[in-house]
Amino acid sequence: MIAAPHSAQLGAHWAEPAPQARPLTVSAERVRLLLLWLTGATCSIVFIEPSPYEIASFMAISVFAMGALALRPSLLPLAVLLILTNIGYSASAASLLGEQGVLTWVLTSWYLAATALFFAAMLGANTEARLAALTRGCLVAGIIAALAAIVGYSRVFSGANELLLLYDRARGTFKDPNVLGAFMVLPALLALHRIVAGNLRQAVGGMMLMALFAAAILLSFSRAAWGQVVFASLIVLLLTFVTARSPTLRLRIVLLGALGAMAVAAFLAALLSIDAVAQLFKERASLQQSYDLGEQGRFARYALGAVMALDFPLGIGPLQFSKFFPEDPHNS
């Protein structure tokens, strides 16, 4: 008689369904942050088309467009300028669309304008976290490009020389050394900011990254990139100093800035002790290049371009520059 209720309870217990495991949930914002990181991390791999960056950024735009993106009135000037610029590009290319690559160039330009608006719009909310995800990705992209540049210049893999080098200058994961040099400026500035404004671990990591990025910029032998990274670094140090909240932090910025400059100088001096690097550096540092001087030289092209603007008021069109001058625009 006493066992009956116990048996009934036991039967009822076993009749209950087993508890279900809670499904793993990932917040929509976390997915967005991951896509921003991926967009930044792939932005240096552009020697193939379509590039991984284009795919990642398209995914990010698509996800953000589903309720997390708003065009604020403050973005109107940027939108108008980008639209007018691309209308100009399209007008100059109208008669050249039959030529190989022209249509792709125009469509890519419109797409890049859309990504510029996307970045400006998406940073209007949760700005700090989104910007941090994007910049961390850019640091990864900088590491990839810098390692490719150094490996290519050191000729570790003979089969990769043609891909990673051009005119004995490192181009890494880009199609041109000048583009590599220009790209590496932003990662170098992000590393510099970690040195002067981060904690001890961030500062040490920033120094290591800065050495890596400085080597890639040097080995690109892009004179414009050399000048850009020096000038922009001074701006970063100045702005960080001005916005520092305490005298102690300002003193730290001055000391770390000086120590960092000496460390980078010592590292570059070690690189320049290699004869091949020093010889090409000396050649590139001179303004007396064969393509700099003369009637068709780099500096004369500015005046010639101003005159050509009168003859071609709509522009000469995409991919046409090398038909008038020896090098493409990014080499001018």
Secondary structure, 3 states (H helix, E strand, C coil): CCHHHHHHHHHHHHHCCCCCCCCCCCCHHHHHHHHHHHHHHCCCCCCCCCCHHHHHHHHHHHHHCCCCCCCCHHHHHHHHHHHHHHHHHHHHHHHHCCCCCHHHHHHHHHHHHHHHHHHHHHCCCCHHHHHHHHHHHHHHHHHHHHHHHHHHHHCCCHHHHHHHEECCEECCCCCCHHHHHHHHHHHHHHHHHHHHHCCHHHHHHHHHHHHHHHHHHHHHCCHHHHHHHHHHHHHHHHHHHHHCCCHHHHHHHHHHHHHHHHHHHHHHHHHHCCHHHHHHHHHHHCCCCCCCCCCCCHHHHHHHHHHHHHHCCCCCCCCCHHHHCCCCHHHC
